[in-house]
Amino acid sequence: MKKFLCLLFFCLTALSFSLSVAEEEELSFDALIEATPAPQVQETVTNEDGTVSTLAPDATLPPQLEADGSVMVTITAVGDVTIGRNVQHNGTSIFEKELKKQGGDINFIFRNVKDIFEDDHLTIANFEGVLADEYKIPSNKRENSYLFLAPTSYVEALTNNSVEAVTMENNHVGDFGEDGIASTIKTMEDAGIVWSNKENIGVYEVQGLKIAMLSYQTLNQPFTSEELKDIVDGDVKKARQQYDLVIVSFHWGDELDYAPKSNQIMLGRAAIDSGADLVLGHHSHRINPIECYKGKYIVYSLANCSFAGNNKPSDMFTFIFQTRFKVLNDEIISNTFRIIPCRISSRKDYNDFAITPLVEQSNISTVLTTLEKNGRKLDYAVSDYPLDWE
């Protein structure tokens, strides 16, 4: 009898183990994502002018003052974040395959820069795609080669890695029409992520300062660059009266360009003339030089950050842009910058979508040389690209 009971116990144990293994082997992609922790939602307040401000976790604390009584704010900016899949391609996407290799942890895309993002006051990314769990392809998009979609749970890549704000004025946020835009906005808002587009100013409060973010694009628009200039001029001047810092982002230029075109130069400088404190650009998927115009920086292209559109781009170099504003008595008394040269992948042989700071001096030199070379025709190109704070 004892032998029978032992044999029965052994069989039941083996069966339980085999079922457990089978369940692990058949664990779905969706189940892996659902297993990740829920995002931390930040607090928001409605301002008198109707805009909504998102508060930094320490926004209710007194600002940390410098020795001279000023307030310093460190802002980080990165380029295109395009995650998820291209629905125009059948089968498992290159991003989903990599995510599975990473154990279903969506945070892998920022694992090598998380400490950089956490060590600032505000991180801004260009989110280029749609967050939605259901979708319909609009009739005017059916022939497009790329339509980028990610489940709403992917927003955790932002919330878990200290990306506080996104620009959403670009040529892929509308890939799935108004429903896709609405889903993406709701997902960002539910997660406490500040977002901006041509109709919405994103506002973030930190260190006792209100930072306004305005976003525009020049692609497939019904107006000319001159007409956009007038729009930006009015918006920036109005924001200038209400906020302590004004940041303008442009999705502009041509893909694969390493230098800005004349209309970009005109718009970037015009934004500064209207009162912007910083101009950020993206779309070309390539790094572009930086100008210092009237003491304010114009970053013409931040290139890619985490880009799921290609697993073997011809150029995987990029950089993280950081600037520090010192504000005293409502006036900016200094603004310095540095860049952190990066590769959009932690690997050299293919793009694994995990942006990674460069360590090899030859690669760092390539980034610096590219920026300097393509800035030679710009009247206000910065003289050098510091890798550390002054």
C-alpha positions as CSV (number, residue, x, y, z in Angstrom):
1,M,0.0,0.0,0.0
2,K,2.8,2.4,0.9
3,K,4.5,1.6,-2.4
4,F,1.3,2.4,-4.2
5,L,0.8,5.7,-2.4
6,C,4.4,6.7,-3.0
7,L,4.0,5.9,-6.7
8,L,0.8,7.9,-6.8
9,F,2.4,10.9,-5.1
10,F,5.3,10.7,-7.6
11,C,3.0,10.7,-10.6
12,L,0.9,13.6,-9.3
13,T,4.1,15.6,-8.6
14,A,5.5,14.9,-12.1
15,L,2.2,15.8,-13.7
16,S,2.0,19.1,-11.7
17,F,5.6,20.0,-12.8
18,S,4.9,19.2,-16.4
19,L,1.8,21.4,-16.5
20,S,3.7,24.2,-14.9
21,V,6.4,24.0,-17.5
22,A,3.8,23.9,-20.2
23,E,2.2,26.9,-18.8
24,E,5.5,28.8,-18.7
25,E,6.3,27.8,-22.3
26,E,2.9,28.9,-23.5
27,L,3.0,32.2,-21.6
28,S,1.6,34.8,-24.0
29,F,3.1,38.1,-25.0
30,D,0.1,39.9,-23.4
31,A,0.5,38.0,-20.2
32,L,4.1,39.0,-19.9
33,I,3.2,42.7,-20.3
34,E,0.3,42.4,-17.8
35,A,2.7,41.0,-15.2
36,T,4.6,44.3,-15.1
37,P,3.8,46.7,-12.2
38,A,1.2,49.4,-12.6
39,P,2.6,52.9,-13.4
40,Q,2.9,55.5,-10.7
41,V,0.4,58.3,-11.4
42,Q,1.6,61.9,-10.8
43,E,-0.6,64.7,-9.3
44,T,-2.2,67.3,-11.5
45,V,-3.8,70.7,-10.9
46,T,-5.9,72.9,-13.1
47,N,-4.5,76.4,-13.6
48,E,-6.6,79.6,-13.8
49,D,-6.1,79.8,-17.6
50,G,-7.6,76.3,-18.0
51,T,-4.4,74.5,-18.6
52,V,-3.5,71.5,-16.5
53,S,-0.2,71.3,-14.7
54,T,1.5,68.1,-13.7
55,L,3.4,68.4,-10.5
56,A,6.8,66.8,-9.9
57,P,6.8,64.4,-6.9
58,D,8.5,67.1,-4.8
59,A,6.6,70.1,-6.2
60,T,5.0,70.8,-2.8
61,L,8.4,71.2,-1.2
62,P,10.3,74.5,-1.1
63,P,12.6,74.9,-4.1
64,Q,16.2,74.0,-3.6
65,L,18.2,77.3,-3.8
66,E,21.7,77.8,-5.1
67,A,24.3,79.8,-3.2
68,D,23.3,83.0,-5.0
69,G,19.6,82.4,-4.2
70,S,18.7,81.2,-7.7
71,V,16.7,78.1,-8.6
72,M,18.3,75.6,-11.0
73,V,16.3,73.2,-13.2
74,T,17.9,70.4,-15.2
75,I,16.0,69.4,-18.4
76,T,16.8,66.3,-20.5
77,A,15.5,65.9,-24.1
78,V,15.6,62.8,-26.3
79,G,14.4,62.1,-29.8
80,D,11.9,59.6,-31.3
81,V,10.4,57.0,-29.1
82,T,8.7,54.6,-31.5
83,I,7.8,51.3,-29.7
84,G,5.5,48.4,-30.5
85,R,4.8,47.1,-33.9
86,N,4.2,48.2,-37.4
87,V,0.7,46.8,-38.2
88,Q,1.5,46.8,-41.9
89,H,3.8,43.8,-41.4
90,N,2.5,40.4,-40.7
91,G,3.8,38.1,-38.0
92,T,5.6,38.9,-34.8
93,S,7.3,42.3,-34.9
94,I,10.9,42.9,-34.3
95,F,10.1,44.8,-31.2
96,E,7.9,42.0,-29.8
97,K,10.7,39.5,-30.5
98,E,13.2,41.6,-28.6
99,L,10.7,42.2,-25.7
100,K,10.3,38.4,-25.3
101,K,14.1,38.1,-25.2
102,Q,14.0,40.6,-22.3
103,G,11.6,38.6,-20.3
104,G,8.6,40.8,-21.2
105,D,10.0,43.7,-19.3
106,I,9.1,46.9,-21.3
107,N,11.5,48.9,-19.2
108,F,14.5,47.4,-21.1
109,I,14.4,50.2,-23.6
110,F,15.6,52.7,-21.0
111,R,17.6,50.5,-18.7
112,N,20.9,52.1,-19.6
113,V,19.8,55.7,-19.3
114,K,17.3,55.5,-16.4
115,D,19.8,57.0,-13.9
116,I,20.3,59.9,-16.3
117,F,16.5,60.5,-16.5
118,E,16.1,60.2,-12.8
119,D,18.9,62.6,-12.0
120,D,17.1,65.6,-13.6
121,H,14.0,67.6,-13.0
122,L,12.2,67.0,-16.3
123,T,12.8,64.5,-19.2
124,I,11.0,65.2,-22.5
125,A,10.7,62.6,-25.4
126,N,9.0,62.7,-28.8
127,F,6.5,59.9,-28.6
128,E,5.9,58.8,-32.2
129,G,3.2,56.3,-32.4
130,V,-0.1,55.3,-30.9
131,L,-1.1,53.7,-27.6
132,A,-4.3,51.7,-28.1
133,D,-5.6,48.2,-27.3
134,E,-8.0,48.3,-30.3
135,Y,-7.6,50.0,-33.6
136,K,-9.0,50.7,-37.1
137,I,-6.8,51.8,-40.0
138,P,-8.3,55.0,-41.6
139,S,-8.9,54.8,-45.3
140,N,-6.2,57.5,-46.0
141,K,-3.6,55.5,-44.1
142,R,-4.1,52.0,-45.6
143,E,-1.3,52.4,-48.2
144,N,1.2,53.7,-45.6
145,S,4.3,51.5,-45.2
146,Y,4.5,52.2,-41.4
147,L,1.7,52.4,-38.9
148,F,3.0,52.2,-35.4
149,L,0.9,50.7,-32.6
150,A,1.6,49.7,-29.0
151,P,-0.7,48.4,-26.2
152,T,-1.6,51.0,-23.6
153,S,0.4,49.1,-21.0
154,Y,3.6,50.2,-22.7
155,V,3.2,53.6,-21.1
156,E,5.0,52.1,-18.2
157,A,8.2,52.5,-20.1
158,L,7.8,56.2,-19.5
159,T,6.4,56.3,-16.0
160,N,8.8,53.7,-14.6
161,N,11.9,55.5,-16.1
162,S,11.3,59.1,-15.2
163,V,10.1,60.4,-18.6
164,E,7.7,63.1,-17.4
165,A,6.7,64.7,-20.7
166,V,6.1,63.8,-24.4
167,T,5.6,65.8,-27.6
168,M,2.8,64.3,-29.7
169,E,2.8,66.6,-32.7
170,N,4.3,64.3,-35.3
171,N,3.5,62.3,-38.4
172,H,2.7,59.0,-36.7
173,V,0.5,60.0,-33.8
174,G,-2.4,60.0,-36.3
175,D,-1.7,56.6,-37.7
176,F,-5.0,55.3,-36.5
177,G,-7.1,58.4,-36.8
178,E,-8.8,60.4,-34.1
179,D,-9.6,57.3,-32.1
180,G,-5.9,56.4,-31.9
181,I,-5.0,60.0,-30.8
182,A,-7.8,60.0,-28.2
183,S,-6.6,56.7,-26.8
184,T,-3.0,57.9,-26.6
185,I,-3.9,61.1,-24.9
186,K,-6.1,59.3,-22.3
187,T,-3.3,56.8,-21.7
188,M,-0.8,59.6,-21.1
189,E,-3.1,61.5,-18.9
190,D,-4.1,58.5,-16.8
191,A,-0.4,57.8,-16.3
192,G,0.4,61.4,-15.3
193,I,2.5,62.0,-18.4
194,V,2.5,65.6,-19.6
195,W,1.7,65.8,-23.3
196,S,1.7,68.6,-25.9
197,N,0.6,69.0,-29.5
198,K,-0.4,72.0,-31.6
199,E,-3.6,72.4,-29.6
200,N,-2.4,71.6,-26.1
201,I,0.3,73.2,-24.0
202,G,2.0,70.7,-21.7
203,V,2.8,72.2,-18.3
204,Y,5.1,70.8,-15.7
205,E,5.8,72.3,-12.3
206,V,9.1,71.7,-10.5
207,Q,11.4,73.8,-8.3
208,G,8.7,76.4,-8.0
209,L,8.7,77.0,-11.7
210,K,6.0,76.4,-14.3
211,I,7.5,75.0,-17.5
212,A,5.4,75.2,-20.7
213,M,5.9,72.9,-23.6
214,L,4.5,73.7,-27.1
215,S,4.7,71.4,-30.1
216,Y,4.3,71.8,-33.9
217,Q,5.1,70.0,-37.1
218,T,5.8,71.1,-40.7
219,L,4.8,67.8,-42.4
220,N,1.7,67.6,-44.6
221,Q,0.3,70.8,-43.2
222,P,-2.3,73.1,-44.9
223,F,-0.2,76.2,-44.2
224,T,3.2,77.5,-45.2
225,S,6.3,77.8,-43.0
226,E,5.6,81.6,-42.9
227,E,2.0,81.0,-41.7
228,L,3.3,78.5,-39.1
229,K,5.8,81.2,-38.0
230,D,2.9,83.5,-37.2
231,I,1.0,80.8,-35.3
232,V,4.1,80.0,-33.2
233,D,4.7,83.7,-32.6
234,G,1.3,84.2,-31.1
235,D,1.4,81.1,-29.0
236,V,4.8,81.7,-27.6
237,K,4.2,85.3,-26.8
238,K,1.1,84.3,-24.9
239,A,2.9,81.5,-23.1
240,R,5.7,83.8,-22.2
241,Q,3.3,85.9,-20.2
242,Q,2.1,83.0,-18.1
243,Y,5.0,80.6,-17.6
244,D,8.5,80.8,-16.2
245,L,10.1,78.7,-19.0
246,V,8.9,78.1,-22.5
247,I,10.1,75.1,-24.6
248,V,9.1,74.7,-28.3
249,S,9.4,71.4,-30.1
250,F,9.2,71.0,-33.9
251,H,8.8,67.9,-35.9
252,W,10.3,69.1,-39.2
253,G,12.9,68.6,-42.0
254,D,13.5,65.6,-44.2
255,E,14.3,62.1,-43.1
256,L,18.0,61.2,-43.1
257,D,19.1,64.8,-43.2
258,Y,22.1,65.7,-41.0
259,A,21.6,69.5,-41.1
260,P,18.5,71.8,-41.0
261,K,16.9,73.3,-44.1
262,S,16.3,77.0,-44.4
263,N,12.7,76.8,-43.2
264,Q,13.8,75.0,-40.0
265,I,16.4,77.7,-39.3
266,M,13.8,80.4,-39.9
267,L,11.3,78.8,-37.6
268,G,13.7,77.9,-34.8
269,R,15.1,81.4,-34.6
270,A,11.6,82.9,-34.9
271,A,10.5,80.9,-31.9
272,I,13.4,82.3,-29.9
273,D,12.6,85.8,-31.1
274,S,9.0,85.3,-29.8
275,G,10.2,84.4,-26.4
276,A,11.0,80.7,-26.3
277,D,13.8,79.6,-24.0
278,L,14.7,76.4,-25.8
279,V,13.8,74.8,-29.2
280,L,13.9,71.0,-29.7
281,G,13.7,69.3,-33.1
282,H,13.2,65.8,-34.5
283,H,12.0,63.7,-37.4
284,S,15.1,63.2,-39.6
285,H,16.3,60.1,-37.6
286,R,19.8,61.6,-37.7
287,I,21.6,64.0,-35.4
288,N,21.7,67.6,-36.3
289,P,23.9,70.5,-35.0
290,I,22.9,72.9,-32.2
291,E,22.8,76.7,-32.5
292,C,23.1,79.2,-29.7
293,Y,20.9,82.1,-31.0
294,K,20.5,85.1,-28.7
295,G,21.8,83.0,-25.8
296,K,19.2,80.3,-26.3
297,Y,19.7,76.8,-27.8
298,I,18.1,75.4,-30.9
299,V,18.6,71.6,-31.1
300,Y,17.8,70.9,-34.7
301,S,17.5,67.1,-34.4
302,L,17.7,64.7,-31.5
303,A,17.5,61.8,-33.9
304,N,16.1,58.5,-32.6
305,C,15.9,57.4,-29.0
306,S,14.2,54.0,-29.0
307,F,13.2,53.3,-32.6
308,A,11.3,50.1,-33.5
309,G,11.0,50.9,-37.2
310,N,14.2,49.2,-38.3
311,N,16.4,46.5,-36.7
312,K,19.5,47.5,-38.7
313,P,19.5,51.3,-39.3
314,S,22.5,52.6,-41.3
315,D,23.3,55.1,-38.5
316,M,22.5,54.2,-34.9
317,F,24.3,57.1,-33.3
318,T,22.3,59.7,-31.3
319,F,22.7,61.9,-28.3
320,I,20.9,63.0,-25.1
321,F,20.6,66.7,-24.7
322,Q,20.7,68.3,-21.3
323,T,20.4,71.9,-20.2
324,R,20.4,73.7,-16.9
325,F,18.5,76.9,-16.4
326,K,19.3,79.1,-13.4
327,V,16.4,81.5,-12.6
328,L,16.7,84.4,-10.2
329,N,13.9,87.0,-9.7
330,D,12.0,85.6,-12.6
331,E,15.0,86.1,-14.9
332,I,17.2,83.4,-16.5
333,I,20.7,84.3,-15.4
334,S,22.4,81.3,-17.1
335,N,21.7,78.3,-19.2
336,T,24.4,75.7,-19.9
337,F,24.2,72.5,-21.8
338,R,25.9,69.2,-22.4
339,I,25.3,66.2,-24.6
340,I,25.6,62.5,-23.9
341,P,26.6,60.6,-27.1
342,C,24.7,57.4,-27.4
343,R,23.8,54.5,-29.6
344,I,20.1,53.6,-30.0
345,S,21.0,50.0,-29.2
346,S,23.0,48.3,-26.6
347,R,24.4,46.1,-29.4
348,K,26.5,47.0,-32.4
349,D,25.3,44.2,-34.7
350,Y,21.6,45.0,-34.6
351,N,19.1,47.5,-33.1
352,D,17.8,46.1,-29.8
353,F,15.9,49.4,-29.0
354,A,17.8,50.0,-25.8
355,I,19.5,53.5,-26.0
356,T,23.0,53.3,-24.5
357,P,25.6,55.9,-23.8
358,L,28.8,55.5,-25.8
359,V,32.0,54.6,-24.0
360,E,34.5,54.1,-26.9
361,Q,36.3,57.3,-27.6
362,S,36.3,56.7,-31.4
363,N,32.5,56.5,-31.4
364,I,32.1,59.6,-29.2
365,S,34.4,61.4,-31.6
366,T,32.3,60.3,-34.5
367,V,29.2,61.9,-32.9
368,L,31.1,65.1,-32.1
369,T,32.7,65.4,-35.6
370,T,29.3,64.8,-37.3
371,L,27.7,67.6,-35.3
372,E,30.6,70.0,-35.8
373,K,30.9,69.3,-39.5
374,N,27.2,69.8,-40.3
375,G,27.1,73.0,-38.2
376,R,29.8,74.9,-40.2
377,K,27.2,76.6,-42.4
378,L,25.1,77.8,-39.5
379,D,25.7,81.3,-38.3
380,Y,25.2,80.6,-34.7
381,A,26.4,77.0,-34.4
382,V,27.9,76.3,-30.9
383,S,31.7,76.3,-30.9
384,D,31.9,72.9,-29.0
385,Y,29.8,70.2,-27.6
386,P,30.6,69.7,-23.9
387,L,30.3,66.2,-22.5
388,D,30.0,67.4,-18.9
389,W,28.7,70.4,-17.1
390,E,30.8,73.5,-17.0
